[in-house]
Amino acid sequence: MIQLLLSEPTWSNAGHDNSVKQRIYLLNKLESVIWSLMLSGGRSEAKLWLCNTLSGIVSISPHHQRELFAELLRSKPPKQGLAAQLLQMIFEKHPHKAGHVIAKKGYMLENFFKGNPRRILQWFSSFGNGDLGPRKGAKALSQFAFVNRDICWEELEWKGKHGQSPAVVATKPHYFLDLDVEQTVENFVENVPEFWSSNEFSESLKDGEILFIDTKFFVDFFVDLIYKKDSKEVWEILNEFLMEESFSSLCHHLLIILEERDLCVFLKTICKFLKPRIKSMDFGNPSNWLEIILSKCSDFESIDQLFLLNAVISEGRQLLRLVREEEDQQAKVKIKDIVSQICTSTSHDSSLTLIMEICIKRKTIESIKWLGLQSWAIHYRLSEECQTPESWELLFINNGISFRKYNKYPLLHQDEFSEEMGSDLDEREVRVRSKKKEKRRKRRRRDIDHDDYYGDELLDFDLSNNRTGLQSKAGNWMLSTDGYSTYWSSVDLPEHLSRHCFSAWMKWIFIKWGDVA
C-alpha cells in the first residue's frame, strides 16, 4: 500500500545518508524519463505550461507588471516581436489610442495609399447616404474638397463625360458617387500635400478604424516609432496599457512568444516583486506554489528546472497522458519500475524527510524539484494501483484520511449516505454542501442517465491505457484533505492526493523557514 507521508516527520534523521542518496538517484532517473517524454513534442509544450501557470499569479501590482514588461521591451536586442504582439492587443482593445497617434502623423500615410487601389477603395470609397453614411475617408475627402476647392477641385476625377462644379455638387452631394475615387486619391498623393496634413483627414483617423485596413503595416509603423524614433507618446500608451491590462492576459499573450533566455530573465526579475501571503493562500492552486517557490528560490540555474518542476506540480495529468500515449513499451516499463521503487522503498519516510531537510537548508529549486517528482510518482502510482472503491478506501484508512461516501443521487437514496472514520460534520450540512458542489462541477462531469444507475454504483468512462469503455465504479468520496468541501471521483483522486502531499511537505518546510505561523 502506498504511503503518502501526511504526518509531520521527526526531523534530523542524519543517519540515513545511503537511503537518501538512493532516493535522489531514483528521482533523477524519473526526471530524465519525464524530460524525454516532454521533449518528444518539442519544448514548446513545457514552455506553454509554465506560461499558463505564471498567468495565475495574483500578487503582482499594476506598477510592477508595467515595470516587468517595459523592461523586456527596452532590453537588448530590441524585442520587436514582443512589441508587435503588445501593439496587436492595443489595436484590438483600444484602437482609438493608436488612432490619435496616427491622426497627428497623417502626412506619413501618403505612401500607405500610393499605388495601392485596395487600400484606397477601402478607406475613401462609398459616398452613399445609407444608414452608416459615407465612410470616414470619403467624408474627409469631400469636406476637404469643398473647403479647399480653389487648390484641389481640378484634381477630382469624374467617371462621367465632364466634371462637376462645386456649386452643383453642393446642391446635389450624391454626385460624389460619380467620383473616380482611385484616380482622385492618386492625384491628391501627387499634387495636394495639404490634404494629408489637414484637420479633415486627421479627424477621420482618430478612432483607429484605419488600423484594420492593414494591421501588419500599422504594427510595423508603430514598432518603428518605438525603437527607431523612441516616441514618447507611444511609450506612454504602452506603459498605460501594461498597467491597465490584467497580468493574466499579458502573460497569456506575451510570454509565449519570448525566447527562452528572455523568459528566464523575466522569471528572475519577477522574483523581486513577489510577496505572497502564505498564510492566506490556496495551496491547491499550482500558480500559488510557483509564486511561493519563485519568491523563496530566485537563484535557479536553468529554466529547465522550472519547466520540470512546473510540469510535475501543475500538469500531472498531462504527463500521465504522455506516458500512456508513449509507443515505446520499454519506456513505459521503465517508468513503472522507477515509480515502483520510489513508492515502495523500505526507507520511504526517512529518506523523504531528509530531502525535505535539504530543502530547508538550501532553499533551491533543485531540492524542491525532488519533492515535485516524488508527488508525481504518487500520482502515477495511484492511477495505476487504485482501481476499485475498496482499494481507495483502504488507502484513505492507512494514511489517516477521513472520508465519507458521497452518493450522487442523495434524493433517491438518502438512507445510503454513509460516514467513515467518524467526522464531526453534520450529515445534513454535508448534503447541502454536496448539492452546491455538484452544480459547480457539472461542466467537468458528464451527467449519467438514470437508466445507467444501479444501486450504489455509477457507470464512468475509463480512459486508461488508451481504451475507451465503461467501467463500474462506486460513487465518490468527500475527504478530510480539503475539509469535506467537495467530492472526488477515482478519476480526480490521483491528482488531488498527489498535490495534497506536495502541499503538506512544503508547508512543513515553510514552518521551518519561519514563513508560516
Secondary structure, 3 states (H helix, E strand, C coil): CCCCCCCCCCCCCCCCHHHHHHHHHHHHHHHHHHHHHHHCCCCHHHHHHHHHHHCCCCCCCHHHHHHHHHHHHHCCCCCHHHHHHHHHHHHHHCHHHHHHHHHCCHHHHHHHHCCCHHHHHHHHCCCCCCCCCCCHHHHHHHHHHHHCHHHHHHHCCECCCCCCCHHHHHHCHHHHHHECHHHHHHHHHHHCHHHHCCHHHHHHHCCCHHHHCCHHHHHHHHHHHHHCCCCHHHHHHHHHHHHHCCHHHHHHHHHHHCCHHHHHHHHHHHCCCCCCCHHHCCCCCHHHHHHHHHHHCCCCCCHHHHHHHHHHHHCHHHHHHHHHHCCCHHHHHHHHHHHHHHHHCCCHHHHHHHHHHHHHHHCCHHHHHHHHHHHHHHHHHHHHHCCCHHHHHHHHHHCCCCEEEECCCCCCCHHHCCECCCCCCCHHHHHHHHHHHHHHCCCCCCCCCHHHCECCEEEEEECHHHCCEEEEEECEEEEHHHCCCCEECCCCHHHHHHHHHHHHHHHHHHHHHCCCC
